[in-house]
Amino acid sequence: MKFAPLMRAALLVSAVAAVPVATSGLAALDSQVNPEFDKLFHIYALIKDNYVDQVDDDKLLKGAIDGMLASLDPHSNYLDGPSLQRLETMIDGNYSGLGLSVVEEDGAVKIISPFKGSPADKAGLKAGDYITHLDGVLYYERDLDEAVSKMRGPAGSSITLTVYRPGRDEPFDVTVTRGVIELEPVTWELKENVGYISVNEFSRDVGNDVAKGIADLKKQAATTGTGPLVGLVLDLRSNPGGSLDEAIALSDIFLEKGVIVSQRGRRASENQYYRAESMFKGDAVKGLPIAVLVDAGSASASEIVAGALQDQHRAVVMGERTFGKGSVQSFLPLDRESAIKLTTARYYTPSGHSVQEGGIEPDIEVPQLSDPDARRRAERAVRESDLRGHLINEAGLEDKDLESDKATDPRFSATPEELEEQGIEDFQLHYAISTLQRTAGKPAALAAVAAKPAAAKTPEAAAKPAASKPKKN
């Protein structure tokens, strides 16, 4: 099995930023630890001699390794044959299934995010949903690879998922027809005179793809009669992360100077600063305002980009507070069929802010009013700070410090039904585009909107922040 594609696969599925790791730490164990290893081997011998059934050595050793890594944090884990194979097929994008990024959490299968445009996305599955049954069979405290294998299958075949959604009173069934999963990390579209770029995950060549998308949007705007671009929306919602290099590359497209992100580990060799102008020269949309859309599913590399553009005052961040994964994982091969993914550093935004636990706070908090379940789901959203064994923010933030005023914002009082009547399918995107249009050519106005947006007096005004006709997004 080749490790080159597996390295890329680990970046995609695990939403990690992989960096080279020093091996100097593989030194002799502290003599004070040795008695604990004696205890481990003694327990192993007791199991082998006394357990009711014969136990395979591989099972015991894998369990010990899994337990050791799981005791560290939610993102350090052991990968062997099936897990590595799953990563390889996902990065190649040549498998048939539902198009879901999932993890095991407290014995349950939890959806991190559905890939945009996938069968799961079209069926209405959301980030934060829990899958309890597959075709009526309970999947709890079972191997995650077993559940993933069950969800895959020939394109055109169907599977019924029983889903528990935070905010709903009862679980519900969703029947999804499997399809061929073709991963499209970057898509773009011209929406009137605003460029829209969606980045679904940070895999190989995302920076170059976004640069191509910007060039194509400029060309479309010049040839379709809409006039020049007045702004750009960068959509990082439900993006679980990926390659650190690609997060730096994407940020660098819009930044001309300064730090993009820094990382700090236990060793001085792991402390690094990544600066602008290292991958792309200049600002590809210099002079144009940028709105970055984020939500609770925006994690890791997504938070690096949002934090860099926010701290450097290059973009206004809109949406919801992000996931809060501010740690760096290194991918360490053990042999040709196994590896570990190990947390080796924390990363920080240009201002020195640690994303761990707290996430990125948007400049303008915009709820997804077009989703009837969004409010209740947001109230129960699971973030990094909720995960068992998560790394602690060095600033010592308390949970109450991460919660903001829950009072209803008068700007955002429209109901999903009212928005549907106006043809607005994605309120967050609609709001971002409308804001860019009404502040076109007025950088100070956009800054004022981020600081103190004016309150709308009616639901109609809340749904239409700009004096433009409603449109489908």
C-alpha positions as CSV (number, residue, x, y, z in Angstrom):
1,M,0.0,0.0,0.0
2,K,1.5,3.4,-1.0
3,F,1.8,6.0,1.7
4,A,1.9,9.1,-0.6
5,P,-1.8,9.0,-1.4
6,L,-2.5,7.9,2.2
7,M,-0.8,11.1,3.5
8,R,-3.2,13.1,1.3
9,A,-6.1,11.0,2.4
10,A,-5.4,11.6,6.0
11,L,-5.5,15.3,5.4
12,L,-8.9,15.0,3.7
13,V,-10.9,12.7,6.0
14,S,-9.5,13.6,9.4
15,A,-9.5,17.3,8.8
16,V,-6.0,17.7,10.1
17,A,-3.0,19.9,9.2
18,A,-0.1,17.5,8.8
19,V,3.4,18.6,9.4
20,P,6.8,16.8,9.5
21,V,7.6,15.4,13.0
22,A,10.9,15.0,14.7
23,T,11.9,11.5,15.8
24,S,14.3,12.7,18.4
25,G,11.6,12.2,21.0
26,L,11.8,8.4,20.5
27,A,14.3,8.2,23.4
28,A,14.6,5.7,26.2
29,L,11.6,5.6,28.5
30,D,11.9,7.2,31.9
31,S,12.9,4.6,34.5
32,Q,9.9,5.7,36.6
33,V,7.5,4.6,33.8
34,N,8.9,1.0,33.6
35,P,6.8,-0.3,36.6
36,E,3.6,0.7,34.7
37,F,4.7,-1.2,31.7
38,D,5.3,-4.2,34.0
39,K,1.6,-3.8,35.1
40,L,0.5,-3.7,31.4
41,F,2.3,-6.9,30.6
42,H,0.9,-8.5,33.8
43,I,-2.6,-7.6,32.8
44,Y,-1.9,-9.0,29.3
45,A,-0.8,-12.3,30.8
46,L,-3.8,-12.5,33.1
47,I,-6.2,-12.0,30.1
48,K,-4.4,-14.7,28.1
49,D,-4.5,-17.2,31.0
50,N,-7.9,-16.5,32.5
51,Y,-10.4,-14.9,30.0
52,V,-13.4,-17.0,29.3
53,D,-12.5,-17.4,25.6
54,Q,-9.2,-17.5,23.8
55,V,-8.1,-14.0,22.8
56,D,-6.0,-13.1,19.7
57,D,-2.8,-11.2,20.4
58,D,-3.6,-8.7,17.6
59,K,-6.9,-7.8,19.3
60,L,-5.3,-7.1,22.6
61,L,-2.4,-5.1,21.2
62,K,-4.7,-3.0,19.0
63,G,-6.9,-2.3,22.0
64,A,-4.0,-1.2,24.1
65,I,-2.8,1.1,21.3
66,D,-6.2,2.5,20.7
67,G,-6.7,3.2,24.4
68,M,-3.3,4.9,24.7
69,L,-4.0,7.3,21.9
70,A,-7.7,7.9,22.9
71,S,-6.5,9.0,26.4
72,L,-4.7,11.9,24.8
73,D,-7.3,13.8,22.8
74,P,-10.1,13.2,20.3
75,H,-7.9,13.6,17.3
76,S,-5.0,11.3,18.0
77,N,-5.7,7.7,16.8
78,Y,-4.3,4.5,15.3
79,L,-4.9,3.7,11.7
80,D,-4.4,0.1,10.3
81,G,-5.4,-1.7,7.2
82,P,-9.2,-1.0,6.9
83,S,-8.8,2.7,8.1
84,L,-5.9,3.4,5.7
85,Q,-7.9,1.8,2.8
86,R,-10.9,3.9,3.6
87,L,-8.7,7.1,3.5
88,E,-7.2,6.0,0.1
89,T,-10.5,5.4,-1.5
90,M,-11.9,8.7,-0.3
91,I,-9.0,10.8,-1.6
92,D,-9.3,9.1,-5.0
93,G,-13.0,10.0,-5.0
94,N,-13.8,6.8,-6.9
95,Y,-16.2,5.1,-4.6
96,S,-20.0,4.7,-4.4
97,G,-21.8,5.7,-1.2
98,L,-23.5,8.5,0.6
99,G,-20.9,11.2,0.7
100,L,-20.5,11.7,4.4
101,S,-17.7,12.6,6.7
102,V,-18.3,10.7,10.0
103,V,-16.6,10.0,13.3
104,E,-17.4,7.8,16.3
105,E,-18.4,9.8,19.3
106,D,-19.2,8.1,22.6
107,G,-20.0,4.9,20.7
108,A,-22.3,6.6,18.1
109,V,-21.8,7.5,14.5
110,K,-21.8,11.3,14.2
111,I,-21.9,13.3,10.9
112,I,-19.2,15.9,10.7
113,S,-20.5,17.1,7.4
114,P,-22.1,15.8,4.2
115,F,-20.1,16.6,1.1
116,K,-21.9,19.4,-0.9
117,G,-24.0,18.0,-3.7
118,S,-23.7,14.4,-2.4
119,P,-26.6,12.0,-2.0
120,A,-26.5,12.6,1.8
121,D,-26.6,16.4,1.3
122,K,-29.5,16.1,-1.1
123,A,-31.3,13.9,1.4
124,G,-31.1,16.7,4.0
125,L,-28.6,15.1,6.4
126,K,-26.9,17.8,8.5
127,A,-23.6,18.3,10.4
128,G,-24.2,17.2,13.9
129,D,-26.7,14.5,13.1
130,Y,-26.3,11.1,14.8
131,I,-26.9,7.9,12.9
132,T,-28.4,5.3,15.2
133,H,-29.6,2.6,12.8
134,L,-28.7,1.4,9.3
135,D,-31.5,-0.5,7.6
136,G,-33.1,-1.0,11.0
137,V,-29.9,-2.5,12.7
138,L,-28.6,-0.6,15.7
139,Y,-25.0,0.7,15.3
140,Y,-23.8,1.7,18.7
141,E,-20.4,0.9,20.2
142,R,-19.5,-0.9,17.0
143,D,-16.5,-0.5,14.8
144,L,-16.7,2.7,12.8
145,D,-15.3,1.0,9.7
146,E,-18.2,-1.5,9.9
147,A,-20.7,1.3,9.7
148,V,-18.8,3.0,6.9
149,S,-18.7,-0.2,4.9
150,K,-22.5,-0.7,5.4
151,M,-23.2,2.8,4.1
152,R,-21.2,2.2,0.9
153,G,-22.6,0.1,-1.9
154,P,-23.4,0.2,-5.6
155,A,-24.6,3.4,-7.1
156,G,-28.4,3.3,-7.4
157,S,-29.0,1.1,-4.3
158,S,-30.7,2.6,-1.2
159,I,-30.2,2.5,2.5
160,T,-32.4,3.7,5.3
161,L,-30.7,5.7,8.1
162,T,-32.4,6.4,11.4
163,V,-31.2,9.8,12.5
164,Y,-31.2,11.6,15.8
165,R,-31.0,15.4,15.3
166,P,-30.3,17.6,18.3
167,G,-33.3,19.9,18.6
168,R,-35.8,17.3,17.3
169,D,-38.0,15.4,19.9
170,E,-37.9,12.1,18.1
171,P,-35.5,10.2,15.7
172,F,-36.6,9.9,12.1
173,D,-35.8,7.8,9.1
174,V,-34.1,9.0,5.9
175,T,-33.8,6.8,2.8
176,V,-30.7,7.7,0.7
177,T,-29.9,6.4,-2.7
178,R,-26.2,5.8,-3.1
179,G,-24.3,7.5,-5.9
180,V,-20.7,7.8,-7.3
181,I,-18.9,10.3,-5.0
182,E,-16.9,12.8,-7.0
183,L,-15.2,15.1,-4.6
184,E,-15.1,18.7,-5.8
185,P,-13.0,20.6,-3.3
186,V,-13.7,24.0,-5.0
187,T,-16.7,25.2,-7.0
188,W,-17.5,28.8,-8.1
189,E,-20.4,30.7,-9.6
190,L,-21.1,34.3,-10.6
191,K,-24.2,35.6,-8.7
192,E,-25.2,38.8,-10.4
193,N,-22.0,40.9,-9.9
194,V,-20.7,39.0,-6.8
195,G,-18.3,36.1,-7.1
196,Y,-19.1,33.0,-5.0
197,I,-16.5,30.4,-4.2
198,S,-17.3,27.4,-2.1
199,V,-14.4,25.4,-0.6
200,N,-15.6,22.0,0.6
201,E,-12.4,20.6,2.1
202,F,-8.6,21.4,2.0
203,S,-7.1,18.7,-0.2
204,R,-4.5,18.9,-2.9
205,D,-4.4,22.0,-5.1
206,V,-7.2,23.9,-3.4
207,G,-5.1,27.1,-3.5
208,N,-4.5,26.8,-7.2
209,D,-8.2,25.9,-7.8
210,V,-9.4,29.0,-6.0
211,A,-7.0,31.1,-8.0
212,K,-8.4,29.6,-11.2
213,G,-11.9,30.3,-10.0
214,I,-11.2,33.9,-9.3
215,A,-9.8,34.4,-12.8
216,D,-12.8,32.7,-14.3
217,L,-15.3,34.8,-12.3
218,K,-13.5,38.0,-13.4
219,K,-13.8,36.8,-17.0
220,Q,-17.5,35.9,-16.6
221,A,-18.3,39.3,-15.1
222,A,-16.5,41.1,-18.0
223,T,-18.4,39.1,-20.7
224,T,-21.9,38.7,-19.3
225,G,-22.8,42.4,-19.0
226,T,-23.1,42.4,-15.2
227,G,-20.2,44.8,-14.9
228,P,-17.0,44.2,-12.8
229,L,-17.1,42.2,-9.7
230,V,-18.2,44.2,-6.6
231,G,-17.2,41.6,-4.0
232,L,-16.4,38.0,-3.3
233,V,-18.0,35.4,-1.0
234,L,-15.8,32.7,0.3
235,D,-17.9,29.8,1.7
236,L,-16.2,27.6,4.3
237,R,-19.3,26.3,5.9
238,S,-19.4,22.6,6.9
239,N,-15.7,22.4,5.8
240,P,-14.0,20.1,8.3
241,G,-10.5,21.2,7.3
242,G,-7.5,19.4,5.7
243,S,-4.0,20.3,4.6
244,L,-2.2,23.1,6.5
245,D,-0.3,24.0,3.3
246,E,-3.5,24.5,1.4
247,A,-5.0,26.7,4.1
248,I,-1.9,28.8,3.9
249,A,-2.1,28.9,0.1
250,L,-5.7,30.0,0.1
251,S,-5.1,32.7,2.7
252,D,-2.1,33.9,0.7
253,I,-4.2,34.5,-2.4
254,F,-5.7,37.5,-0.6
255,L,-2.9,38.7,1.7
256,E,0.1,40.7,0.7
257,K,2.0,40.8,4.1
258,G,2.1,39.6,7.6
259,V,1.6,36.3,9.4
260,I,-1.1,33.9,8.2
261,V,-0.8,31.4,11.1
262,S,1.7,30.2,13.6
263,Q,2.1,26.9,15.4
264,R,3.6,26.1,18.7
265,G,4.6,22.6,20.0
266,R,6.4,21.1,22.9
267,R,9.7,21.4,21.0
268,A,11.3,24.6,19.6
269,S,11.6,22.8,16.3
270,E,7.8,22.6,16.0
271,N,7.3,26.4,16.4
272,Q,6.8,27.9,13.0
273,Y,5.4,31.1,11.5
274,Y,3.8,31.0,8.1
275,R,3.7,34.3,6.2
276,A,2.0,35.9,3.3
277,E,3.6,36.1,-0.2
278,S,5.1,32.6,0.3
279,M,2.9,30.9,-2.2
280,F,1.0,33.6,-4.2
281,K,2.2,37.1,-4.9
282,G,-0.2,40.0,-4.4
283,D,-3.9,40.1,-3.6
284,A,-5.9,38.4,-6.4
285,V,-8.9,40.6,-5.8
286,K,-7.2,43.7,-4.5
287,G,-9.7,46.4,-3.7
288,L,-12.7,44.1,-3.6
289,P,-14.5,43.4,-0.3
290,I,-14.6,39.7,0.9
291,A,-17.2,38.0,3.0
292,V,-16.2,34.7,4.6
293,L,-19.1,32.4,5.6
294,V,-18.5,30.0,8.5
295,D,-20.6,27.8,10.8
296,A,-20.2,25.2,13.6
297,G,-19.0,22.7,10.9
298,S,-16.1,24.9,9.9
299,A,-13.0,23.4,11.5
300,S,-9.2,23.3,11.5
301,A,-7.9,24.6,8.2
302,S,-11.2,26.5,7.6
303,E,-10.5,28.3,10.9
304,I,-7.0,29.1,9.9
305,V,-8.2,30.9,6.7
306,A,-11.1,32.7,8.5
307,G,-8.8,33.8,11.3
308,A,-6.1,35.0,9.0
309,L,-8.4,37.1,6.8
310,Q,-10.3,38.4,9.9
311,D,-7.2,39.4,11.9
312,Q,-5.6,41.1,8.9
313,H,-8.8,43.0,8.2
314,R,-9.0,41.6,4.7
315,A,-12.5,40.1,5.1
316,V,-15.6,40.3,7.1
317,V,-16.5,36.9,8.7
318,M,-20.2,36.1,8.7
319,G,-22.3,33.2,10.0
320,E,-21.9,31.3,13.3
321,R,-19.0,30.5,15.7
322,T,-16.8,27.9,14.2
323,F,-16.0,24.4,15.6
324,G,-12.8,25.4,17.6
325,K,-10.2,22.8,16.5
326,G,-6.9,24.6,17.0
327,S,-4.5,21.6,17.1
328,V,-2.1,20.2,14.5
329,Q,-1.8,16.5,13.9
330,S,1.2,14.7,12.4
331,F,0.8,11.5,10.3
332,L,3.4,9.0,11.4
333,P,3.8,5.7,9.5
334,L,4.7,2.7,11.6
335,D,5.0,0.2,8.7
336,R,3.4,-0.3,5.3
337,E,0.0,-1.1,6.8
338,S,-0.3,1.0,9.9
339,A,0.3,4.5,11.2
340,I,-0.7,6.9,14.0
341,K,-2.2,10.4,13.8
342,L,-0.7,12.3,16.7
343,T,-1.4,15.9,18.0
344,T,2.0,17.7,18.0
345,A,1.2,21.4,18.2
346,R,-1.4,24.2,18.6
347,Y,-2.0,26.9,16.0
348,Y,-2.6,30.6,16.5
349,T,-4.1,33.3,14.3
350,P,-2.0,36.4,13.4
351,S,-3.1,38.2,16.5
352,G,-2.0,35.3,18.7
353,H,-5.5,34.0,19.3
354,S,-5.8,30.3,19.9
355,V,-8.7,28.8,18.1
356,Q,-8.8,25.8,20.4
357,E,-12.2,25.5,22.1
358,G,-13.4,29.0,21.4
359,G,-13.3,28.9,17.6
360,I,-13.6,32.0,15.4
361,E,-16.3,34.5,16.3
362,P,-17.9,36.0,13.2
363,D,-17.9,39.8,12.8
364,I,-21.6,39.5,11.9
365,E,-23.5,36.6,13.5
366,V,-26.0,35.5,10.8
367,P,-28.4,32.6,11.6
368,Q,-29.5,30.2,8.9
369,L,-33.1,31.4,8.9
370,S,-34.0,29.3,5.8
371,D,-33.4,26.1,7.8
372,P,-36.4,25.4,10.1
373,D,-34.2,23.2,12.4
374,A,-31.2,25.6,12.4
375,R,-31.9,27.5,15.6
376,R,-32.6,24.4,17.7
377,R,-29.6,22.6,16.2
378,A,-27.3,25.5,16.9
379,E,-28.4,25.6,20.5
380,R,-27.2,22.0,20.9
381,A,-24.3,22.1,18.5
382,V,-21.3,20.0,19.5
383,R,-18.0,21.7,19.2
384,E,-14.4,20.9,20.1
385,S,-14.9,22.1,23.7
386,D,-17.7,19.4,24.1
387,L,-15.5,16.5,23.0
388,R,-14.2,14.2,25.7
389,G,-10.5,14.7,26.4
390,H,-10.2,17.8,24.2
391,L,-7.1,20.0,24.6
392,I,-7.6,22.9,26.9
393,N,-7.2,26.4,25.6
394,E,-4.1,27.9,27.3
395,A,-6.2,31.0,28.1
396,G,-8.3,28.9,30.4
397,L,-11.7,29.8,28.8
398,E,-14.8,28.7,30.7
399,D,-17.8,27.4,28.8
400,K,-19.9,30.4,29.9
401,D,-17.3,32.7,28.3
402,L,-17.9,31.0,24.9
403,E,-21.6,31.7,25.0
404,S,-22.9,35.1,23.8
405,D,-26.2,36.9,24.3
406,K,-29.0,34.6,23.3
407,A,-31.5,37.5,22.7
408,T,-33.2,37.4,19.3
409,D,-31.6,39.9,16.9
410,P,-34.3,42.0,15.4
411,R,-32.5,41.9,12.0
412,F,-33.2,38.2,11.7
413,S,-36.8,37.6,12.5
414,A,-38.0,36.2,9.1
415,T,-39.4,32.7,9.2
416,P,-38.4,29.9,6.8
417,E,-41.8,30.1,5.2
418,E,-41.5,33.9,4.5
419,L,-38.0,33.3,3.0
420,E,-39.3,30.5,0.8
421,E,-42.0,32.8,-0.6
422,Q,-39.3,35.2,-1.6
423,G,-37.2,32.4,-3.2
424,I,-34.4,32.5,-0.7
425,E,-33.1,29.0,-0.1
426,D,-29.8,30.0,1.7
427,F,-30.3,33.0,3.9
428,Q,-26.7,33.3,5.1
429,L,-25.4,33.4,1.5
430,H,-28.2,35.8,0.5
431,Y,-27.3,38.1,3.3
432,A,-23.6,38.0,2.5
433,I,-24.2,38.8,-1.2
434,S,-26.7,41.6,-0.4
435,T,-24.3,43.2,2.0
436,L,-21.5,43.2,-0.5
437,Q,-23.8,44.7,-3.1
438,R,-25.1,47.5,-1.0
439,T,-21.6,48.4,0.3
440,A,-19.9,48.2,-3.2
441,G,-17.1,50.7,-3.5
442,K,-17.5,51.7,0.1
443,P,-14.9,49.9,2.2
444,A,-15.8,52.1,5.2
445,A,-19.4,51.1,4.9
446,L,-18.6,47.4,5.0
447,A,-16.5,48.0,8.1
448,A,-19.4,49.8,9.7
449,V,-21.7,46.9,8.9
450,A,-19.4,44.5,10.6
451,A,-19.1,46.8,13.7
452,K,-22.7,47.9,14.1
453,P,-25.2,46.6,11.5
454,A,-28.5,48.5,11.4
455,A,-31.5,46.6,12.7
456,A,-34.3,45.8,10.3
457,K,-37.8,46.7,11.5
458,T,-39.8,44.1,9.6
459,P,-39.3,40.4,8.6
460,E,-39.2,41.6,5.0
461,A,-36.3,43.9,5.8
462,A,-34.6,41.1,7.7
463,A,-34.8,38.9,4.7
464,K,-33.7,41.7,2.3
465,P,-30.8,43.7,3.7
466,A,-30.2,45.2,0.3
467,A,-32.6,47.0,-2.0
468,S,-32.5,44.2,-4.5
469,K,-35.0,41.7,-5.8
470,P,-35.1,38.3,-3.9
471,K,-33.2,35.6,-5.7
472,K,-32.5,31.9,-5.3
473,N,-29.0,31.0,-4.0
